[in-house]
Amino acid sequence: MLIDSFLYTSQGGREENQDCVGRELNENAGLFVVADGLGGHQKGRLASKTVVNSLRKAWKEEPFCDADGILSRIADANQAVLRLQEEQNCNAKSTVVALAIDGERAVWAHTGDSRLYSFGFWAVHPLTEDHSVAYKKYKAGEIRKDEIAKDEDQSSLLRALGNENRWNPDIGKADNLKKGTGFLLCSDGFWEYIREEEMLKDFRKAHDSEDWAARMMDRAEPRFGKGNDNFSLITIILR
C-alpha cells in the first residue's frame, strides 16, 4: 500500500508560527506529526519543534506502529520539552497528534486539541477528542459541537506536553486499512474554520493529498479573521 501525503503549515495572521509539522516515510510505512506550541516570545515555536524532532528521530532509529511504542515516544517527547523549559527558563508547552502507519495497520496518539480524522468515501470519523475545557463542556451537554471553536474556553487545555503529570496521550489503533482511506491531522487554527462534512466533500473530489488540502484551504481561508491563529494540516490518502 502506497502512502500519498501532503504537509502544510502557516503563521496565519500571527507574528510567528508556533505550529510544527513533520513526517518520515519508509516504503509502505510512515510517521506523521502535528504539534501546536504554547508560550510567547518564540518559546512555543521551540516546544512544538522539539516535539516533532523527538518523534522523527525516534522513528528513524526504530520505526514503530503499536500502542506501547507510540506511548513511549510521546513520553520521550514530553521529557524533551521539560528539558527545553529548564534550558530556556520558560514554561513552553505543546500539543501533539501523531499517526504511524505500517501497511494495513495504524496507531495514533494525541495530547491537547490538535486533531486526527479518518475518511472513507461515505463518512468522516473523528479519531480524537480535545483535551480542552470547551470540549469537556460539549461532552457535558453545555454547548453544541459546532460551538467548541468559538467558546471562551476553547484555548484552555487540560493536557499538553511539557507537564510532569498532565501530558499523557489518548491512543487508538486500526487494523485492516483499505486502499482509499484518508487521514487528516490538523491544529486548532485549521479545524475551527471548516466543518467535517466539508472535509468529506473535498476528500471525495480530490485527485491526491495535495489537491485535498488545497480544496479545504480554499474553503477555510476566506473565513479567517484579522490576526487568525497559525494553522497546519497533513493530508494522507492510502493508494
N, C-alpha and C positions, 0 to 999 in steps of 0.2 A: 504494500500500500504506500503510495506516494503522499507526501505532505506538502501542500501548496499553502504558503503563509506570507503574510504582509504585516509590517510593523509601521506605526506612525505615532509621533509624539509632537506636541506643540505647546509653547508657552502661553498660547491664547492671548488674553489681554493683560497678562501679568508681566512684571519686570524680568522675571526669570522663570525657567521651567524646573519645577521640583519633582516632576514625574520622570521616571526612567523605564525603558523597555529593553528587553533582551531576548535572544533565542540562541539555541545551539542545536544543530542538526547533524544526524549521523545515520546515513542510509534511510531506513524507514522509521527512525526514532527521532524524537525532538523534545526540547525543553523550551517553554515559553513563559516569560515573566513580565508582569506589570507591577510597578511599585510607585506609590504616591507619597512623597516626603512631607513631613510636618515640621515646621520650625522656620523662623525667619533668618535673615542675614546669611543665606546660602546653606544653612545647616540642613534644611530639609532636602535640598538637592544632593548633598553629600550622603544623607541617610539612605535615600532611595537608590542612589548609585551603588552604595555599599551592599545593599540587599541583592540587587541584580548581579553584581560582580561575584558575590559569595556563591550564589546558586549556579551561575555559569561555570565558575571554577570547579565546583563540586561535580557538576555533570561531566566536564571534560576529564576529570580524574577518574570517575566511575559512574557511567550512566545508571539511572535508577528509574523504576516505574512501579513502585509499590508503596503502601501506606507508611511502613516503618522508614523507608528510605527518604521519602519526601519530608516526613516529620523531623528526622534527624538533620536534614539540610536546612530546614526552616529554623530549627533551634540554633544551628551554627550561624545563620544569618542574623538572628537576634543577638547573639553574643558579639558579632562583628559590629552591630550598631551600638551596643553598650560600650565597646572599646572606643568607638568613634566619639561617644559622649565624653569619655574621660580625656581623650587626646585633645578634643576641641573645647572642652569645658562648656558643654552645651547640653540641651535636653532634646535634641533632634530625634524624631521617630519616623516610622514609615509604615504604610500599609503594604500588603503583598498579595498577589494572586498568581499562582504558579500552576502550570499544566505540563505534565510529562506524558508523552505518547510513545508507545513501542508496539508497532504492528497493530493488532486489534485491541490492545489494552491502553487504558489511560488512567492516570491518577492525578488528583488536583488538591490544592490546599490554599486557604486564604485566611488572612487576618486583616480586619478593618473593613473598608467599604469599597474597595476595588472588586469588580465582579467578573464572573465567568458564566457564559450561556452556552448551551449546545443547541444545534439546529438540525432538524430533518426537513424534508420538503414540505411537510404539513404542519409542523409545530416547532415552537421555540421553548426551551426548558431552562429556567434559571437554575444554576447549579450551586449558587452561593447565597447566603443570607447575610446582609450587612451587620457588622458589629458596631452599631450606632444607636444612639438614643432614639432617633427618628424611626429606625426600623423596628425597634422594640415597641414603640408607640403603635406602629402599624400592626404588629403581631398581637397587641393587646386590644385592637379594635378602636383605638382612639383616633386614628387617621386612616384615610384610604391609601392604597398602594401608590396611586398616582400623585399623592400629596407629599411623599417622602422627600422628593428632590427640593421642594420649596419650604419644607418645615424648618422652623427656627433651630431645631436641634440636629439638623442633618449632619453638621460638621463635628458634632460631639461624639467621638469614638469611644467605644468601650474596650477595644483591644487594638494594639499596634505593636510592631516590632520596635524594640528599644525600651521595653519594660522588663523588670525582673520577674513579674508574676503574670501580668495580663497581656501575654503575647501569643498564647497557644492558638494554633490554627484549627479550623474545621477541615476535615479531609473527606474526600469522596473518590470513588473509582468506578470504572465501567469496563466491561469485557465485551468481546464480540462487536467491536466497532465496525460499521459498514462504510463502504465507499459512498461518498456524497455527504457524509456527516460534516457539519460545520461547527466551529467553536469561535467564540468572541470573548477576549479578555479586554477589560477597559477600566479606566479610572472614573471617579465620580464626575469629573468635568466633562465626560462624554455621555454617560448614561443618563444624566439629568435632563438631557435635551432631546432624547429620541425614545419613542415608545417601542415596546417589544414587538408589537405587530408590524411596525415599520421596519425593524431589523429583519424580520422574517421575509417581508415582501422583497426587500433588497437582496437578501440571500438567494431567494428563488430566481431572481432575474440576473444575478451576477454571472459573469463569464469565468472569473477566477477570484482569488482572495483580494487582490488589489482593487479590482472593479467593485467588489462588495464593499470594501472600506470607502471607496470614493463615493459610491451611491449614498451611504449612510452619512458621510461628512457633508455631502451636498444638502441633505435634509437638516442636519444639526446646525451648521454654521450660520444660516440666516436667523436662528433663534438665540444666538449668543448675544448677551448684552455687553455694554462697555465694561471693560475690566474683568471679562469672564475668566474662569479658572483655567489652569493648564488642563489639557485633555490628551489622552493616549488610548490607543487601541491596537490589538493584534487580532487579525482575522486568519482563520485556518480552514481549509477545505481538504478533506481526505479524498484522494483520487485512486 
